[in-house]
């Protein structure tokens, strides 16, 4: 067998052609970014996608911040309302417990003509017949 002495040239590396962005081409045609920034300064056109993405993220961040601040204000408002209701509940509960005492009841009953007895009640003792029988 004979060896092949013929060498093939090495293949050139395949360079992927970057796909052109249709949106950027459309904006360039309608607005004329090349005229706006100059044909020798393609930086804004090349990075327009990134600029739009970062702008979107900034707007989203600002929106989340506003939402969080609104929620904090609502929480503080509700806490103030709850504290007020708790204080009202405590005072009503104290008034209710105080109104159940005998001295408070007697003050309200005097207006109807009833008086508190001065003498202690009599104790009635009944002897059962079974206890006296053997």
C-alpha positions as CSV (number, residue, x, y, z in Angstrom):
1,X,0.0,0.0,0.0
2,X,1.2,3.3,-0.9
3,X,1.0,6.2,1.4
4,X,-0.7,9.3,0.4
5,X,1.9,12.1,0.3
6,X,-0.6,14.7,-0.8
7,X,-1.5,17.0,2.0
8,X,-4.9,18.7,2.1
9,X,-4.8,22.4,3.2
10,X,-6.3,23.0,6.6
11,X,-9.8,24.2,6.7
12,X,-10.4,27.7,7.6
13,X,-12.3,28.2,10.9
14,X,-16.0,28.8,10.3
15,X,-17.0,32.3,11.5
16,X,-20.7,32.5,12.3
17,X,-22.1,35.6,10.8
18,X,-24.0,37.6,13.4
19,X,-27.7,37.8,12.4
20,X,-28.9,41.4,11.9
21,X,-31.6,42.5,14.2
22,X,-34.7,43.4,12.3
23,X,-35.9,45.8,15.0
24,X,-32.6,47.7,14.9
25,X,-32.7,47.9,11.1
26,X,-36.3,49.1,11.1
27,X,-35.5,51.8,13.7
28,X,-32.4,52.8,11.8
29,X,-34.4,53.2,8.6
30,X,-37.4,55.1,10.2
31,X,-35.6,57.3,12.7
32,X,-32.2,57.4,11.1
33,X,-29.9,56.6,14.0
34,X,-26.9,56.7,11.7
35,X,-27.7,60.3,10.8
36,X,-28.5,61.1,14.4
37,X,-25.2,59.7,15.9
38,X,-23.1,59.9,12.8
39,X,-22.1,57.1,10.5
40,X,-18.7,56.9,12.1
41,X,-20.2,56.3,15.7
42,X,-22.2,53.0,15.5
43,X,-22.1,52.5,19.3
44,X,-25.7,53.4,20.1
45,X,-27.0,51.3,17.3
46,X,-25.0,48.3,18.2
47,X,-26.0,48.4,21.9
48,X,-29.6,49.6,21.5
49,X,-31.0,46.2,22.5
50,X,-29.0,46.3,25.8
51,X,-30.0,49.9,26.4
52,X,-33.7,49.0,26.0
53,X,-33.3,45.9,28.3
54,X,-31.6,48.0,31.0
55,X,-34.3,50.7,30.6
56,X,-37.0,48.1,31.0
57,X,-35.3,46.7,34.1
58,X,-35.0,50.2,35.6
59,X,-38.7,50.9,35.0
60,X,-39.6,47.6,36.6
61,X,-37.4,48.3,39.6
62,X,-39.0,51.7,40.1
63,X,-42.4,50.2,39.9
64,X,-41.6,47.6,42.5
65,X,-40.2,50.3,44.8
66,X,-43.4,52.4,44.5
67,X,-45.5,49.3,45.2
68,X,-43.4,48.4,48.3
69,X,-43.7,51.9,49.7
70,X,-47.5,51.9,49.1
71,X,-47.8,48.6,51.0
72,X,-45.7,50.0,53.9
73,X,-48.0,53.0,54.2
74,X,-51.1,50.8,54.2
75,X,-49.6,48.6,56.9
76,X,-48.8,51.6,59.1
77,X,-52.3,52.9,58.6
78,X,-53.9,49.6,59.5
79,X,-51.6,49.2,62.6
80,X,-52.9,52.6,63.8
81,X,-56.5,51.5,63.3
82,X,-55.8,48.2,65.1
83,X,-54.2,50.1,68.1
84,X,-57.2,52.4,68.3
85,X,-59.6,49.4,68.3
86,X,-57.5,47.6,70.9
87,X,-57.6,50.7,73.2
88,X,-61.4,51.0,72.7
89,X,-61.9,47.3,73.5
90,X,-59.8,47.6,76.7
91,X,-61.8,50.6,78.0
92,X,-65.1,48.9,77.2
93,X,-64.0,45.7,78.9
94,X,-62.9,47.6,82.0
95,X,-66.3,49.5,82.1
96,X,-68.2,46.2,81.7
97,X,-66.2,44.6,84.6
98,X,-66.8,47.6,86.8
99,X,-70.5,47.7,86.1
100,X,-70.9,44.2,87.3
101,X,-69.8,45.0,90.8
102,X,-72.4,45.2,93.6
103,X,-71.7,48.8,94.5
104,X,-72.3,49.9,90.9
105,X,-75.5,47.9,90.6
106,X,-76.8,49.4,93.9
107,X,-76.2,52.9,92.6
108,X,-78.4,52.2,89.5
109,X,-81.1,50.3,91.5
110,X,-81.6,53.2,94.1
111,X,-83.4,55.2,91.3
112,X,-86.1,52.5,91.1
113,X,-86.7,52.6,94.9
114,X,-85.0,49.4,95.9
115,X,-82.6,49.6,98.8
116,X,-79.8,47.5,100.0
117,X,-80.7,45.5,103.2
118,X,-79.0,46.7,106.3
119,X,-79.6,43.6,108.4
120,X,-78.0,40.3,107.5
121,X,-80.3,37.5,106.2
122,X,-81.8,35.1,108.7
123,X,-80.7,31.5,108.6
124,X,-83.6,29.0,108.7
125,X,-82.8,25.7,110.2
126,X,-85.1,22.8,109.6
127,X,-84.7,19.7,111.6
128,X,-85.5,16.6,109.8
129,X,-87.7,13.9,111.4
130,X,-85.3,11.2,110.4
131,X,-82.5,12.6,112.5
132,X,-84.7,12.6,115.7
133,X,-86.0,9.0,115.3
134,X,-83.8,6.2,116.6
